[in-house]
């Protein structure tokens, strides 16, 4: 479904946008790793969509120590915070990793 304005505003209000920005490089790596996992486990040639990766990110985020500590510190106990943050990661990172992956795939041909 992707990131909505309402979810983005809600995350801004509780500091999740700043939390993302503080360690953006690490989050890029997390998304790249998750996209790679999805690609390896989908049928050959299948198109990997944003929502496929966001869905796979949720269980990673559920146990991610820093994200869990942030959620606990801010008392963000509802499950939607995890899904919203996954959508935020995809929204902010996808174009960058898509370009990198497209270039790498061209090199492999």
Secondary structure, DSSP 8 states (H G I E B T S, - for coil): ----HHHHHHHHHHTHHHHHHHTHHHHHHHHHHHHHHHHHHS-TT----HHHHHHHHHHHHHH-HHHHHHHHHTT--STHHHHHHHHHHHHHHHHHHHHHHHHHHHHH-
